[in-house]
Amino acid sequence: MKKALKNVVFRGYNCIVRLRQYPNGRHALELVEQGTGQPVAVASVNLPDAPMADEEVAIKNWSENEGILKVLVEAGIVSEPVRLMPTGYVYAHICKLNQEIFPSLRT
């Protein structure tokens, strides 16, 4: 699955946010530069053993991705975090994907 969502600005780049899937079916969010299509960031992290609902995604908001959670929440792509999930020395933010943007996730 590869779906363009909407545009955001992250670290000075005008980006298109794309919904993708990891090989295990979990959701992935990728930011690519508008116009060139060059990768800017992968906003998500795959946590295959973490319990997650179908409409949830794990956001990586540390290291080079610091600040990406705020950008995605303000753009309405994901909800405020519903919980934190430990992953090594940091925590991933578990958020719900906006069901207005992803109507196939509605239950």
DSSP file (Angstrom, degrees, kcal/mol; ACC not computed):
  #  RESIDUE AA STRUCTURE BP1 BP2  ACC     N-H-->O    O-->H-N    N-H-->O    O-->H-N    TCO  KAPPA ALPHA  PHI   PSI    X-CA   Y-CA   Z-CA
    1    1 A M              0   0    0      0, 0.0     2,-0.4     0, 0.0    20,-0.3   0.000 360.0 360.0 360.0 132.3    0.0    0.0    0.0
    2    2 A K        +     0   0    0     18,-0.2     2,-0.4     2,-0.0    18,-0.2  -0.909 360.0 165.7-143.6 112.2    1.3    3.4   -0.9
    3    3 A K  E     -A   19   0A   0     16,-1.7    16,-2.8    -2,-0.4     2,-0.3  -0.991  31.6-134.4-134.9 127.4   -0.9    6.4   -0.5
    4    4 A A  E     +A   18   0A   0     -2,-0.4    14,-0.2    14,-0.2     3,-0.1  -0.633  26.3 178.4 -77.0 136.2   -0.1   10.1   -0.5
    5    5 A L  E     -     0   0A   0     12,-3.4     2,-0.3     1,-0.4    -1,-0.2   0.829  44.4 -49.9-103.0 -78.2   -1.8   11.9    2.3
    6    6 A K  E     -     0   0A   0     11,-0.3    11,-2.2     9,-0.0    -1,-0.4  -0.945  55.3 -85.6-157.0 173.7   -1.0   15.6    2.6
    7    7 A N  E     +A   16   0A   0     -2,-0.3     2,-0.3     9,-0.2     9,-0.2  -0.662  41.0 168.6 -93.4 144.1    1.8   18.0    2.7
    8    8 A V  E     -A   15   0A   0      7,-2.3     7,-3.6    -2,-0.3     2,-0.5  -0.934  32.0-122.5-141.1 164.2    3.8   19.0    5.8
    9    9 A V  E     +A   14   0A   0     -2,-0.3     2,-0.4     5,-0.2     5,-0.2  -0.967  32.4 172.8-111.4 124.5    7.0   21.0    6.5
   10   10 A F  E >   -A   13   0A   0      3,-2.1     3,-2.0    -2,-0.5    58,-0.1  -0.985  69.1 -16.3-135.0 123.2    9.6   19.1    8.4
   11   11 A R  T 3  S-     0   0    0     -2,-0.4     3,-0.1     1,-0.3    -1,-0.1   0.831 128.6 -52.2  53.4  36.7   13.1   20.4    9.0
   12   12 A G  T 3  S+     0   0    0      1,-0.3     2,-0.4     0, 0.0    -1,-0.3   0.424 112.7 118.8  85.0  -1.8   12.7   23.0    6.3
   13   13 A Y  E <   -A   10   0A   0     -3,-2.0    -3,-2.1    20,-0.0     2,-0.7  -0.827  64.3-133.0 -99.5 134.4   11.6   20.5    3.6
   14   14 A N  E     -A    9   0A   0     -2,-0.4    20,-3.3    -5,-0.2     2,-0.3  -0.788  42.7-172.1 -80.5 116.8    8.2   20.6    2.0
   15   15 A C  E     -AB   8  33A   0     -7,-3.6    -7,-2.3    -2,-0.7     2,-0.5  -0.824  31.2-142.4-120.2 150.9    7.1   17.0    2.2
   16   16 A I  E     -AB   7  32A   0     16,-2.9    16,-2.3    -2,-0.3     2,-0.5  -0.929  25.9-138.6-100.6 133.1    4.4   14.7    1.1
   17   17 A V  E     - B   0  31A   0    -11,-2.2   -12,-3.4    -2,-0.5     2,-0.4  -0.831  20.9-166.0 -95.1 128.2    3.4   12.1    3.7
   18   18 A R  E     -AB   4  30A   0     12,-3.1    12,-2.5    -2,-0.5     2,-0.5  -0.927  16.1-137.1-117.1 138.8    2.9    8.6    2.4
   19   19 A L  E     +AB   3  29A   0    -16,-2.8   -16,-1.7    -2,-0.4     2,-0.2  -0.827  36.7 160.0 -91.2 127.4    1.2    5.7    4.1
   20   20 A R  E     - B   0  28A   0      8,-3.3     8,-2.3    -2,-0.5     2,-0.4  -0.693  31.2-120.1-131.1-175.4    3.1    2.5    3.5
   21   21 A Q  E     - B   0  27A   0    -20,-0.3     6,-0.2     6,-0.2     5,-0.1  -0.994  13.7-130.1-133.4 142.1    3.3   -0.9    5.2
   22   22 A Y    >   -     0   0    0      4,-2.9     3,-2.7    -2,-0.4     6,-0.1  -0.447  44.4 -96.9 -75.3 162.6    6.1   -2.8    6.8
   23   23 A P  T 3  S+     0   0    0      0, 0.0    -1,-0.1     0, 0.0    -2,-0.0   0.779 126.1  57.1 -54.6 -27.3    6.5   -6.4    5.6
   24   24 A N  T 3  S-     0   0    0      2,-0.1    -2,-0.0     1,-0.0     0, 0.0   0.380 122.6-104.5 -86.7   6.1    4.5   -7.6    8.7
   25   25 A G  S <  S+     0   0    0     -3,-2.7     3,-0.1     1,-0.3     2,-0.0   0.328  74.9 138.3  93.0  -8.3    1.5   -5.4    7.7
   26   26 A R        -     0   0    0      1,-0.1    -4,-2.9    -5,-0.1    -1,-0.3  -0.366  60.5 -97.4 -69.2 152.7    2.1   -2.7   10.3
   27   27 A H  E     -B   21   0A   0     29,-0.5    31,-0.4    -6,-0.2     2,-0.4  -0.420  38.0-169.4 -73.5 144.7    1.6    0.9    9.2
   28   28 A A  E     -B   20   0A   0     -8,-2.3    -8,-3.3    -2,-0.1     2,-0.5  -0.989   9.9-152.6-131.2 141.7    4.5    3.0    8.1
   29   29 A L  E     -B   19   0A   0     -2,-0.4    14,-2.0   -10,-0.2    15,-1.0  -0.975  15.4-173.7-116.4 127.3    4.6    6.8    7.5
   30   30 A E  E     -BC  18  42A   0    -12,-2.5   -12,-3.1    -2,-0.5     2,-0.5  -0.953  13.2-150.6-122.5 137.3    7.2    8.1    5.1
   31   31 A L  E     +BC  17  41A   0     10,-3.4     9,-3.0    -2,-0.4    10,-1.7  -0.937  18.0 179.9-108.1 127.5    8.0   11.8    4.3
   32   32 A V  E     -BC  16  39A   0    -16,-2.3   -16,-2.9    -2,-0.5     2,-0.2  -0.945  36.7 -97.6-124.7 148.9    9.4   12.5    0.8
   33   33 A E  E  >  -B   15   0A   0      5,-3.4     4,-2.9    -2,-0.4   -18,-0.3  -0.438  40.5-117.2 -67.8 130.0   10.3   15.9   -0.6
   34   34 A Q  T  4 S+     0   0    0    -20,-3.3     2,-0.6     1,-0.2   -20,-0.2  -0.448  97.0  16.0 -64.9 135.0    7.6   17.4   -2.7
   35   35 A G  T  4 S+     0   0    0     -2,-0.2    -1,-0.2     1,-0.1    -2,-0.1  -0.327 131.0  44.8  98.4 -51.5    8.8   17.9   -6.3
   36   36 A T  T  4 S-     0   0    0     -2,-0.6    -2,-0.2    -3,-0.2    -1,-0.1   0.746  88.6-140.3 -97.4 -26.4   11.8   15.6   -6.2
   37   37 A G     <  +     0   0    0     -4,-2.9    -3,-0.1     1,-0.3     3,-0.1   0.560  47.0 153.3  75.9   7.0   10.3   12.6   -4.3
   38   38 A Q        -     0   0    0     -5,-0.2    -5,-3.4    -6,-0.1    -1,-0.3  -0.466  52.4-102.5 -70.4 139.8   13.6   12.2   -2.4
   39   39 A P  E     +C   32   0A   0      0, 0.0    -7,-0.3     0, 0.0    -1,-0.1  -0.371  42.0 170.3 -63.2 137.1   13.2   10.6    1.0
   40   40 A V  E     -     0   0A   0     -9,-3.0     2,-0.3     1,-0.4    -8,-0.2   0.714  61.1 -23.6-111.0 -46.3   13.3   13.0    4.0
   41   41 A A  E     -C   31   0A   0    -10,-1.7   -10,-3.4    24,-0.0     2,-0.6  -0.986  42.5-128.9-163.6 153.4   12.3   10.8    6.9
   42   42 A V  E     -C   30   0A   0     -2,-0.3   -12,-0.2   -12,-0.2    18,-0.1  -0.970  24.7-167.1-104.8 114.7   10.5    7.7    8.0
   43   43 A A        +     0   0    0    -14,-2.0    17,-2.8    -2,-0.6     2,-0.2   0.667  61.9  61.9 -79.0 -17.3    8.2    8.9   10.7
   44   44 A S  B     -D   59   0B   0    -15,-1.0     2,-0.4    15,-0.3    15,-0.2  -0.556  63.8-148.4-109.0 169.7    7.3    5.5   12.1
   45   45 A V        -     0   0    0     13,-2.1     2,-0.6    -2,-0.2    13,-0.4  -0.994  22.7-121.8-135.9 142.1    9.1    2.6   13.6
   46   46 A N        +     0   0    0     -2,-0.4     3,-0.1    11,-0.1   -18,-0.1  -0.750  27.0 177.9 -88.5 120.2    8.1   -1.1   13.3
   47   47 A L    >   +     0   0    0     -2,-0.6     3,-1.6     1,-0.1    -1,-0.1  -0.743   2.6 178.2-118.4  79.8    7.4   -2.8   16.6
   48   48 A P  T 3  S+     0   0    0      0, 0.0    -1,-0.1     0, 0.0    -2,-0.0   0.753  78.2  44.9 -60.6 -27.4    6.3   -6.2   15.5
   49   49 A D  T 3  S+     0   0    0     -3,-0.1    -2,-0.0     2,-0.1    -3,-0.0   0.501  90.0 101.6 -95.5  -3.7    5.8   -7.6   19.1
   50   50 A A  S <  S-     0   0    0     -3,-1.6     2,-0.4     1,-0.1    -3,-0.1  -0.627  79.3-116.2 -82.9 135.7    3.9   -4.6   20.5
   51   51 A P        +     0   0    0      0, 0.0     2,-0.3     0, 0.0    -2,-0.1  -0.585  49.0 163.4 -70.5 123.9    0.1   -4.9   20.8
   52   52 A M        -     0   0    0     -2,-0.4     2,-0.1     4,-0.1     6,-0.0  -0.998  35.6-120.8-144.1 144.2   -1.4   -2.4   18.5
   53   53 A A    >   -     0   0    0     -2,-0.3     3,-1.7     1,-0.1     0, 0.0  -0.356  37.1-104.0 -76.7 163.7   -4.8   -1.8   16.9
   54   54 A D  T 3  S+     0   0    0      1,-0.3   -27,-0.1    -2,-0.1    -1,-0.1   0.805 120.7  50.2 -59.4 -31.3   -5.3   -1.7   13.2
   55   55 A E  T 3  S+     0   0    0     50,-0.1    42,-3.5    41,-0.0    -1,-0.3   0.347  94.9  97.5 -92.0   7.7   -5.6    2.1   13.2
   56   56 A E  E <   - E   0  96B   0     -3,-1.7   -29,-0.5    40,-0.2     2,-0.3  -0.654  47.7-173.0-101.1 154.6   -2.5    2.7   15.2
   57   57 A V  E     - E   0  95B   0     38,-2.5    38,-2.6    -2,-0.2     2,-0.6  -0.989  24.1-126.4-140.6 145.7    1.0    3.6   14.2
   58   58 A A  E     - E   0  94B   0    -13,-0.4   -13,-2.1   -31,-0.4     2,-0.4  -0.854  26.7-152.1 -96.6 119.2    4.3    3.9   16.2
   59   59 A I  E     -DE  44  93B   0     34,-3.1    34,-2.1    -2,-0.6     2,-0.8  -0.785   7.0-143.8 -98.2 131.9    6.0    7.3   15.7
   60   60 A K        +     0   0    0    -17,-2.8     8,-0.2    -2,-0.4    32,-0.1  -0.837  27.7 166.7 -92.2 107.5    9.7    7.7   16.1
   61   61 A N        +     0   0    0     -2,-0.8     6,-0.3    30,-0.4     2,-0.3  -0.164  45.5  84.7-116.9  37.6   10.2   11.1   17.7
   62   62 A W  S >  S+     0   0    0      4,-0.2     3,-2.2     5,-0.0     4,-0.1  -0.837  81.5   3.4-131.5 170.4   13.9   10.9   18.7
   63   63 A S  G >  S-     0   0    0      1,-0.3     3,-1.7    -2,-0.3     0, 0.0  -0.284 134.6  -1.5  55.9-129.2   17.3   11.4   17.1
   64   64 A E  G 3  S+     0   0    0      1,-0.3    -1,-0.3     3,-0.0    -3,-0.0   0.637 136.2  58.0 -67.9 -12.2   17.0   12.8   13.5
   65   65 A N  G X  S+     0   0    0     -3,-2.2     3,-2.6     2,-0.1     4,-0.3   0.351  71.4 139.2 -97.2   4.7   13.2   12.6   13.8
   66   66 A E  T <  S+     0   0    0     -3,-1.7    -4,-0.2     1,-0.3    -5,-0.1  -0.280  73.0  20.5 -54.9 127.0   12.9   14.9   16.8
   67   67 A G  T 3> S+     0   0    0     -6,-0.3     4,-1.5   -57,-0.0    -1,-0.3   0.258  89.8 109.5  98.3 -10.1    9.9   17.1   16.3
   68   68 A I  H <> S+     0   0    0     -3,-2.6     4,-2.4     1,-0.2     5,-0.2   0.847  72.3  59.6 -69.6 -32.4    8.1   14.9   13.7
   69   69 A L  H  > S+     0   0    0     -4,-0.3     4,-2.6     1,-0.2     5,-0.2   0.938 105.2  48.9 -59.6 -46.8    5.3   13.9   16.1
   70   70 A K  H  > S+     0   0    0      1,-0.2     4,-2.8     2,-0.2     5,-0.2   0.906 110.8  50.7 -59.6 -43.3    4.3   17.6   16.6
   71   71 A V  H  X S+     0   0    0     -4,-1.5     4,-1.6     1,-0.2    -1,-0.2   0.920 112.8  45.4 -61.2 -45.6    4.3   18.1   12.8
   72   72 A L  H  <>S+     0   0    0     -4,-2.4     5,-2.1     2,-0.2     6,-1.1   0.879 114.6  47.5 -68.8 -38.5    2.1   15.0   12.2
   73   73 A V  H ><5S+     0   0    0     -4,-2.6     3,-1.4    -5,-0.2    -2,-0.2   0.943 112.1  49.4 -66.9 -47.2   -0.3   15.9   15.0
   74   74 A E  H 3<5S+     0   0    0     -4,-2.8    -2,-0.2     1,-0.3    -1,-0.2   0.817 109.7  52.3 -63.0 -30.4   -0.7   19.5   13.9
   75   75 A A  T 3<5S-     0   0    0     -4,-1.6    -1,-0.3    -5,-0.2    -2,-0.2   0.555 113.3-120.5 -80.8  -7.9   -1.4   18.4   10.3
   76   76 A G  T < 5S+     0   0    0     -3,-1.4    -3,-0.2    -4,-0.4    25,-0.2   0.666  79.7 121.0  78.6  16.0   -4.1   16.1   11.6
   77   77 A I  S   <S+     0   0    0     -5,-2.1    21,-2.5    -6,-0.2     2,-0.3   0.881  79.6  15.6 -79.0 -39.9   -2.4   12.9   10.2
   78   78 A V  B    S-G   97   0C   0     -6,-1.1    -2,-0.2    19,-0.2    19,-0.2  -0.902  81.0-113.4-129.8 161.6   -2.2   11.2   13.6
   79   79 A S        -     0   0    0     17,-2.2     3,-0.1    -2,-0.3    -5,-0.1  -0.299  48.7 -79.0 -79.0 169.7   -3.8   11.8   17.0
   80   80 A E  S    S-     0   0    0      1,-0.1    16,-0.4    -7,-0.1    -1,-0.2  -0.395  75.2 -74.7 -57.4 152.5   -1.9   12.9   20.1
   81   81 A P        -     0   0    0      0, 0.0    14,-0.2     0, 0.0    -1,-0.1  -0.256  38.9-163.2 -57.3 137.9   -0.2    9.8   21.5
   82   82 A V  S    S-     0   0    0     12,-3.2     2,-0.3     1,-0.4    13,-0.2   0.663  72.3 -18.0 -93.4 -21.4   -2.5    7.3   23.2
   83   83 A R  E     -F   94   0B   0     11,-1.1    11,-2.7     2,-0.0     2,-0.4  -0.968  65.4-109.7-169.8 168.6    0.4    5.6   25.0
   84   84 A L  E     -F   93   0B   0     -2,-0.3     9,-0.2     9,-0.2   -26,-0.0  -0.857  21.6-158.2-108.5 146.5    4.1    5.1   24.9
   85   85 A M  E     -F   92   0B   0      7,-2.5     7,-3.1    -2,-0.4     2,-0.1  -0.985  20.4-125.0-126.2 121.4    5.9    1.9   24.0
   86   86 A P  E     +F   91   0B   0      0, 0.0     2,-0.3     0, 0.0     5,-0.2  -0.385  30.3 173.4 -66.3 139.8    9.4    1.1   25.1
   87   87 A T  E >   -F   90   0B   0      3,-3.0     3,-1.4    -2,-0.1     2,-0.4  -0.763  62.7 -55.3-146.4  96.1   11.9    0.3   22.4
   88   88 A G  T 3  S-     0   0    0     -2,-0.3    -1,-0.1     1,-0.2     0, 0.0  -0.574 119.4 -16.9  69.8-126.0   15.4    0.1   23.7
   89   89 A Y  T 3  S+     0   0    0     -2,-0.4    -1,-0.2    -3,-0.1     2,-0.2   0.407 132.0  52.6 -92.9   1.0   16.5    3.2   25.5
   90   90 A V  E <  S- F   0  87B   0     -3,-1.4    -3,-3.0    -5,-0.0     2,-0.4  -0.723  77.7-117.3-129.0 176.1   13.6    5.4   24.1
   91   91 A Y  E     - F   0  86B   0     -5,-0.2   -30,-0.4    -2,-0.2     2,-0.3  -0.966  15.3-141.7-121.1 134.8    9.9    5.3   23.8
   92   92 A A  E     - F   0  85B   0     -7,-3.1    -7,-2.5    -2,-0.4     2,-0.6  -0.702  23.4-125.2 -86.2 146.5    7.8    5.2   20.6
   93   93 A H  E     -EF  59  84B   0    -34,-2.1   -34,-3.1    -2,-0.3     2,-0.7  -0.842  17.8-147.1 -94.5 118.0    4.6    7.2   20.6
   94   94 A I  E     +EF  58  83B   0    -11,-2.7   -12,-3.2    -2,-0.6   -11,-1.1  -0.780  28.6 171.2 -88.8 119.9    1.6    5.1   19.7
   95   95 A C  E     -E   57   0B   0    -38,-2.6   -38,-2.5    -2,-0.7     2,-0.4  -0.850  33.3-114.9-126.4 159.5   -0.9    7.3   17.8
   96   96 A K  E     -E   56   0B   0    -16,-0.4   -17,-2.2    -2,-0.3   -40,-0.2  -0.814  30.7-121.8 -94.6 135.6   -4.1    6.7   15.9
   97   97 A L  B     -G   78   0C   0    -42,-3.5     2,-0.4    -2,-0.4   -19,-0.2  -0.517  39.3 -97.2 -70.4 143.1   -4.2    7.4   12.2
   98   98 A N    >>  -     0   0    0    -21,-2.5     4,-2.0    -2,-0.2     3,-0.7  -0.485  29.5-154.8 -66.2 117.6   -6.8   10.0   11.3
   99   99 A Q  T 34 S+     0   0    0     -2,-0.4     7,-0.2     1,-0.2    -1,-0.2   0.623  91.5  64.3 -74.9 -11.9   -9.8    8.0   10.1
  100  100 A E  T 34 S+     0   0    0      1,-0.1    -1,-0.2     2,-0.1    -2,-0.1   0.843 111.3  37.3 -72.8 -33.7  -11.0   10.9    8.0
  101  101 A I  T <4 S+     0   0    0     -3,-0.7    -2,-0.2     1,-0.2    -1,-0.1   0.799 127.6  37.9 -83.0 -31.7   -7.8   10.5    5.9
  102  102 A F    ><  +     0   0    0     -4,-2.0     3,-2.2     1,-0.1     4,-0.3  -0.643  65.6 166.8-119.1  71.5   -7.9    6.7    6.2
  103  103 A P  G >  S+     0   0    0      0, 0.0     3,-1.4     0, 0.0    -1,-0.1   0.749  71.4  69.8 -62.2 -22.0  -11.6    5.7    5.9
  104  104 A S  G 3  S+     0   0    0      1,-0.3    -5,-0.1    -3,-0.1    -2,-0.0   0.656  90.8  63.1 -69.3 -12.6  -10.7    2.0    5.4
  105  105 A L  G <  S+     0   0    0     -3,-2.2    -1,-0.3    -6,-0.2   -50,-0.1   0.555  75.9 115.3 -87.1  -8.1   -9.6    1.9    9.0
  106  106 A R    <         0   0    0     -3,-1.4    -6,-0.0    -4,-0.3     0, 0.0  -0.349 360.0 360.0 -64.7 139.5  -13.1    2.7   10.4
  107  107 A T              0   0    0     -2,-0.0    -1,-0.1     0, 0.0    -3,-0.0   0.428 360.0 360.0 -98.4 360.0  -14.5   -0.1   12.4
